[in-house]
Amino acid sequence: MRAARTLAVTATAIAAVGLASPLAAANNGPSDVTVNPFDVHAGSTITITAKGCGHGGTVRSNAFPESNLSVNSNGLSSAIARVHDHATPGSYNLAVRCSDNSSVVTHSFRVLPGRGTQGGLGGSLAPSSAEMAVGGSLVAAAALGGSLFVARRRRVVGAGV
């Protein structure tokens, strides 16, 4: 009796695992694709996330080079892409395709006109000629004022002795 019960429980467990395996292995392709930020300047980076790509995949668009999706521990796939510097402003589509599925999901985003700030360049830009002229005239004025002060101070000290 115990052997029959053990056999029945084992057969049920094997059947449950065997029926669940194809469901776990089945991949319906990418879903819940998000783009952050939706509005991006040319030359900036954009983050794409998708569900359903358990073995990674690719993201393609005319606005940036092809990027690979990497899978994190939560089962989300993500990619970071840098928008081309020469991307014209307007709406673009990106296509997400999983490595283990041929279905493709598209999502739109927008490239904004103009460039973002040039933060972080820290002295790598040369001063303009106007800035050089103003700086030179300030140095000349300081030198002239300092020499007049010293010359006047010398006469006052020499007159009282």
Backbone bond lengths (Angstrom), bond angles and torsions (degrees), N, CA, C in turn:
res aa  C-N    CA-C-N  psi(-1)  N-CA   C-N-CA  omega(-1)  CA-C   N-CA-C  phi
1 M - - - 1.441 - - 1.524 111.31 -
2 R 1.355 115.51 -43.83 1.457 118.24 178.94 1.523 111.28 -64.55
3 A 1.298 117.65 -39.36 1.459 121.64 179.73 1.526 110.65 -64.07
4 A 1.303 117.72 -38.81 1.466 121.18 179.01 1.528 110.64 -66.65
5 R 1.333 115.78 -40.56 1.470 119.75 179.72 1.529 109.87 -67.70
6 T 1.310 117.38 -43.08 1.465 121.60 177.74 1.517 110.86 -62.22
7 L 1.314 116.14 -41.98 1.460 120.70 178.27 1.527 111.31 -63.82
8 A 1.335 117.34 -40.67 1.464 121.59 179.59 1.528 111.39 -66.09
9 V 1.347 116.71 -41.76 1.470 120.46 178.79 1.524 110.12 -66.43
10 T 1.319 117.48 -42.48 1.461 121.10 179.15 1.520 111.22 -64.01
11 A 1.328 117.22 -42.87 1.467 120.92 178.59 1.516 111.32 -63.94
12 T 1.320 118.23 -39.21 1.467 122.11 177.84 1.527 110.71 -65.59
13 A 1.331 117.08 -42.79 1.468 120.35 178.70 1.516 111.22 -63.86
14 I 1.337 116.66 -43.49 1.471 119.73 178.90 1.523 110.72 -64.24
15 A 1.314 117.60 -39.48 1.468 120.77 178.72 1.526 111.17 -65.17
16 A 1.342 116.33 -40.73 1.463 119.90 179.47 1.525 110.88 -64.17
17 V 1.323 116.66 -44.27 1.462 120.70 179.06 1.527 110.25 -66.89
18 G 1.320 116.38 -41.73 1.463 120.46 -179.65 1.513 112.94 -64.84
19 L 1.324 118.03 -36.22 1.468 120.95 178.23 1.522 112.10 -77.04
20 A 1.330 117.50 -29.79 1.460 120.65 -178.82 1.523 111.99 -79.78
21 S 1.321 118.60 -25.28 1.464 121.46 -177.15 1.522 113.13 -60.04
22 P 1.340 120.18 -47.39 1.459 117.95 178.51 1.526 112.81 -63.54
23 L 1.324 117.45 -32.34 1.463 119.78 177.98 1.518 111.01 -68.38
24 A 1.325 116.24 -38.47 1.459 119.45 178.92 1.516 111.32 -70.92
25 A 1.331 116.52 -34.60 1.464 119.74 -178.73 1.513 112.18 -80.20
26 A 1.336 116.89 -22.01 1.468 119.68 -178.50 1.521 109.28 -67.14
27 N 1.302 115.84 135.68 1.450 121.35 179.97 1.514 107.79 -127.26
28 N 1.300 114.96 120.37 1.457 119.81 -178.06 1.518 112.01 -87.74
29 G 1.280 117.47 6.41 1.461 120.70 179.31 1.505 111.56 92.30
30 P 1.310 116.39 -175.98 1.465 120.48 -176.26 1.528 111.43 -69.69
31 S 1.329 115.05 146.40 1.461 120.93 175.61 1.516 108.46 -147.97
32 D 1.311 116.32 167.15 1.469 122.89 178.78 1.526 112.00 49.79
33 V 1.311 116.88 51.90 1.466 121.49 178.95 1.521 108.67 -75.96
34 T 1.328 116.59 129.69 1.464 121.69 176.49 1.520 109.78 -126.59
35 V 1.325 115.40 152.11 1.464 123.04 179.58 1.518 107.42 -126.48
36 N 1.339 116.37 130.60 1.451 119.78 -179.90 1.526 109.61 -137.88
37 P 1.288 120.65 120.43 1.452 128.43 -3.85 1.522 110.96 -81.02
38 F 1.323 115.66 158.27 1.459 120.25 179.13 1.535 110.12 -71.37
39 D 1.334 116.34 -42.18 1.472 122.30 177.79 1.520 107.77 -100.05
40 V 1.325 117.28 122.97 1.459 121.75 -174.65 1.528 109.77 -137.50
41 H 1.326 116.85 146.13 1.461 122.02 175.81 1.526 109.52 -84.77
42 A 1.315 116.10 154.64 1.468 120.97 174.30 1.524 108.42 -60.07
43 G 1.326 116.51 137.01 1.448 121.67 -179.09 1.518 114.09 89.87
44 S 1.327 118.22 -8.02 1.463 121.76 179.77 1.523 110.57 -91.81
45 T 1.327 116.14 171.33 1.463 120.48 179.16 1.519 110.44 -101.17
46 I 1.323 114.47 154.06 1.452 122.76 -179.40 1.531 107.07 -133.74
47 T 1.329 117.35 140.16 1.458 122.50 -179.88 1.520 109.33 -109.13
48 I 1.326 116.69 128.32 1.457 123.03 -179.51 1.527 107.52 -115.69
49 T 1.343 117.44 129.01 1.456 121.55 175.74 1.520 109.27 -123.53
50 A 1.334 116.08 149.95 1.458 121.92 179.80 1.520 109.55 -151.54
51 K 1.322 115.31 151.24 1.458 121.54 173.43 1.519 108.23 -102.62
52 G 1.309 116.14 156.48 1.457 120.44 173.47 1.517 116.26 93.76
53 C 1.303 118.57 -0.21 1.466 121.28 178.55 1.525 107.95 -108.08
54 G 1.316 116.31 76.21 1.451 121.64 -175.41 1.515 114.58 -66.79
55 H 1.326 117.63 -19.90 1.463 121.16 -179.98 1.522 111.61 -117.25
56 G 1.328 116.96 24.91 1.460 120.93 179.74 1.515 111.92 82.46
57 G 1.313 115.79 -170.03 1.452 121.80 -178.93 1.509 110.01 171.50
58 T 1.330 115.77 -158.83 1.459 120.94 -178.84 1.523 110.57 -134.47
59 V 1.333 114.76 155.72 1.461 122.93 174.56 1.514 106.78 -125.64
60 R 1.336 115.97 129.42 1.467 120.84 -179.37 1.522 110.42 -127.28
61 S 1.324 115.12 149.03 1.458 122.43 175.28 1.522 108.64 -163.45
62 N 1.311 116.02 160.66 1.467 120.69 174.33 1.519 111.28 -74.84
63 A 1.344 117.00 -18.28 1.457 120.79 -175.22 1.528 113.37 -87.06
64 F 1.340 118.44 -15.85 1.462 120.69 -179.27 1.521 109.58 -150.61
65 P 1.333 117.30 160.72 1.463 120.18 178.38 1.526 110.77 -69.27
66 E 1.326 116.11 159.18 1.465 121.01 179.74 1.517 110.39 -58.00
67 S 1.333 115.97 135.71 1.459 122.03 -179.31 1.523 109.35 -123.76
68 N 1.323 116.46 148.43 1.460 122.06 178.88 1.517 110.46 -92.38
69 L 1.333 115.62 139.54 1.453 121.97 174.98 1.521 108.79 -83.44
70 S 1.321 116.62 133.62 1.457 120.90 174.19 1.525 107.70 -111.99
71 V 1.326 116.51 146.20 1.461 121.84 -175.04 1.519 108.74 -101.08
72 N 1.357 116.61 131.59 1.461 119.67 176.43 1.528 109.74 -98.96
73 S 1.318 117.75 -176.87 1.460 122.24 -174.46 1.528 113.08 -69.01
74 N 1.319 118.09 -20.58 1.465 121.33 179.91 1.521 112.48 -85.58
75 G 1.315 118.00 0.12 1.458 120.73 -178.75 1.516 113.42 86.35
76 L 1.324 117.44 1.97 1.464 120.81 176.07 1.518 109.54 -86.02
77 S 1.305 115.51 141.45 1.455 120.91 175.53 1.521 107.64 -105.60
78 S 1.322 116.68 141.18 1.458 119.58 -179.63 1.519 110.25 -143.44
79 A 1.317 113.86 155.12 1.462 121.57 176.86 1.525 108.14 -144.20
80 I 1.314 115.92 147.43 1.457 121.60 174.65 1.522 106.93 -116.75
81 A 1.332 115.51 125.98 1.461 120.98 -177.96 1.523 109.36 -125.16
82 R 1.322 116.02 144.50 1.472 121.75 176.80 1.512 108.62 -101.19
83 V 1.338 115.52 122.04 1.459 121.81 -179.59 1.521 108.42 -68.53
84 H 1.328 116.43 138.95 1.467 121.28 179.89 1.527 110.90 -55.94
85 D 1.335 115.77 144.70 1.464 120.40 176.57 1.523 111.63 -63.14
86 H 1.313 117.18 -30.85 1.462 121.91 -175.97 1.532 112.92 -95.76
87 A 1.331 118.62 12.70 1.468 121.02 179.91 1.531 109.60 -65.04
88 T 1.328 115.75 128.35 1.461 119.82 179.46 1.520 109.57 -77.49
89 P 1.325 117.47 145.72 1.467 120.21 -179.91 1.529 110.96 -61.28
90 G 1.324 115.55 145.37 1.452 121.53 178.02 1.508 111.84 144.53
91 S 1.332 115.50 -173.67 1.465 121.34 -179.34 1.524 110.60 -88.23
92 Y 1.318 115.61 140.24 1.460 123.33 178.54 1.532 108.56 -130.57
93 N 1.306 115.66 157.87 1.456 122.08 172.46 1.511 108.93 -114.88
94 L 1.325 115.50 148.46 1.452 120.92 171.40 1.519 107.58 -121.10
95 A 1.314 116.52 153.63 1.461 122.63 -178.95 1.514 109.37 -121.67
96 V 1.337 116.28 127.60 1.457 122.64 179.13 1.527 107.88 -107.91
97 R 1.325 116.26 128.31 1.466 121.96 179.07 1.516 108.28 -133.82
98 C 1.339 116.14 128.96 1.464 121.66 178.84 1.521 109.79 -79.20
99 S 1.336 115.78 154.04 1.464 120.80 178.87 1.520 112.19 -67.25
100 D 1.330 116.91 -32.05 1.456 120.60 -174.80 1.526 113.59 -104.59
101 N 1.338 117.77 19.91 1.458 121.25 -179.62 1.519 108.07 -153.91
102 S 1.323 115.77 146.87 1.461 118.90 -177.99 1.528 113.16 -93.26
103 S 1.321 118.58 -4.66 1.468 119.40 -179.39 1.528 110.15 -74.00
104 V 1.316 115.37 148.78 1.459 122.96 -177.00 1.522 108.62 -125.65
105 V 1.319 116.28 135.19 1.456 122.01 176.18 1.526 107.52 -117.14
106 T 1.326 116.31 134.88 1.467 120.91 -179.85 1.523 110.11 -107.86
107 H 1.304 115.17 156.13 1.464 122.61 176.95 1.521 106.96 -148.97
108 S 1.312 117.02 146.69 1.466 120.07 -178.18 1.522 110.78 -101.25
109 F 1.314 115.39 159.54 1.459 123.82 172.26 1.523 107.24 -154.35
110 R 1.323 116.18 170.76 1.461 119.77 -174.64 1.521 110.99 -127.59
111 V 1.321 116.00 134.92 1.464 122.33 174.45 1.530 106.84 -97.29
112 L 1.323 116.12 125.96 1.461 122.27 -176.86 1.525 111.29 -86.64
113 P 1.331 117.33 153.04 1.467 119.48 177.00 1.526 110.58 -72.21
114 G 1.327 115.26 154.31 1.457 121.35 178.24 1.509 111.48 82.25
115 R 1.299 114.91 170.13 1.462 120.26 179.38 1.507 108.99 -103.86
116 G 1.293 115.55 159.18 1.450 120.79 173.25 1.521 109.46 -73.06
117 T 1.302 116.50 -176.53 1.458 120.01 179.61 1.519 110.23 -70.60
118 Q 1.304 115.99 158.05 1.453 121.24 178.48 1.520 109.40 -98.56
119 G 1.308 115.88 49.98 1.459 121.59 -179.33 1.517 111.17 -68.58
120 G 1.298 115.99 148.77 1.447 120.86 175.20 1.513 115.06 84.99
121 L 1.327 118.38 6.19 1.459 119.17 -179.55 1.521 111.32 -80.20
122 G 1.320 117.50 -28.13 1.446 123.92 168.99 1.510 117.94 43.28
123 G 1.315 119.27 64.93 1.453 122.02 175.74 1.508 114.73 88.68
124 S 1.308 117.92 3.35 1.456 118.61 179.82 1.528 111.74 -84.43
125 L 1.330 117.01 -5.83 1.466 120.44 175.91 1.524 108.84 -98.67
126 A 1.316 118.42 132.61 1.465 122.80 -178.83 1.531 109.54 -76.63
127 P 1.323 117.58 149.85 1.463 119.45 177.55 1.527 110.60 -70.13
128 S 1.323 115.04 152.63 1.461 119.92 179.34 1.529 109.63 -80.03
129 S 1.330 116.47 170.47 1.469 120.07 -179.63 1.526 110.86 -67.43
130 A 1.317 118.13 -32.18 1.470 120.53 178.13 1.533 110.17 -66.55
131 E 1.334 116.63 -41.98 1.462 120.00 177.73 1.523 111.03 -63.87
132 M 1.319 117.01 -38.26 1.465 120.17 178.02 1.526 111.07 -65.62
133 A 1.348 117.97 -39.89 1.468 121.46 179.70 1.523 110.80 -65.31
134 V 1.327 117.25 -43.55 1.461 120.61 179.17 1.527 109.89 -64.29
135 G 1.314 117.95 -45.27 1.461 121.46 178.74 1.517 112.32 -60.99
136 G 1.335 117.20 -42.54 1.460 120.86 179.05 1.519 112.22 -64.70
137 S 1.340 116.59 -40.46 1.467 118.72 179.71 1.525 111.33 -69.04
138 L 1.334 118.15 -33.40 1.462 120.01 176.18 1.526 111.39 -66.84
139 V 1.313 117.90 -39.83 1.460 121.39 177.44 1.530 110.01 -65.13
140 A 1.321 117.44 -42.92 1.479 120.71 179.12 1.520 111.26 -63.93
141 A 1.350 117.22 -41.44 1.470 120.41 178.83 1.520 110.48 -64.69
142 A 1.329 118.34 -40.01 1.462 121.10 178.81 1.527 110.94 -65.39
143 A 1.335 116.97 -40.60 1.467 120.00 179.37 1.530 110.80 -65.64
144 L 1.338 116.90 -42.59 1.464 120.64 179.34 1.523 110.61 -65.31
145 G 1.325 117.54 -44.92 1.460 120.80 179.31 1.518 112.09 -64.15
146 G 1.328 117.42 -40.11 1.468 120.54 178.75 1.518 112.13 -65.94
147 S 1.331 117.20 -41.46 1.475 118.93 -179.97 1.527 111.26 -69.01
148 L 1.326 118.94 -37.12 1.471 120.75 175.95 1.518 111.29 -63.97
149 F 1.322 116.46 -40.08 1.460 120.90 179.21 1.528 110.44 -63.25
150 V 1.320 117.30 -45.23 1.464 120.81 -179.36 1.527 110.06 -66.78
151 A 1.324 119.34 -42.35 1.467 121.91 -179.43 1.517 111.24 -65.03
152 R 1.319 118.27 -41.13 1.456 121.97 -179.85 1.523 110.40 -69.52
153 R 1.318 116.43 -39.34 1.451 121.59 -179.79 1.532 110.27 -64.76
154 R 1.318 118.47 -35.32 1.451 122.43 -178.89 1.532 110.12 -67.58
155 R 1.334 118.14 -41.13 1.454 120.97 -179.94 1.520 111.67 -66.51
156 V 1.322 117.42 -38.12 1.460 119.98 -178.69 1.532 109.77 -68.22
157 V 1.302 118.46 -39.73 1.448 121.73 -179.98 1.541 109.24 -68.35
158 G 1.355 117.57 -40.44 1.465 119.77 -178.49 1.520 112.81 -71.13
159 A 1.324 120.84 -26.20 1.461 123.69 -177.84 1.519 111.21 -74.04
160 G 1.338 118.49 -30.01 1.454 120.47 -175.61 1.519 113.07 -87.64
161 V 1.305 121.64 -7.97 1.463 122.94 -176.31 1.479 111.71 -89.30
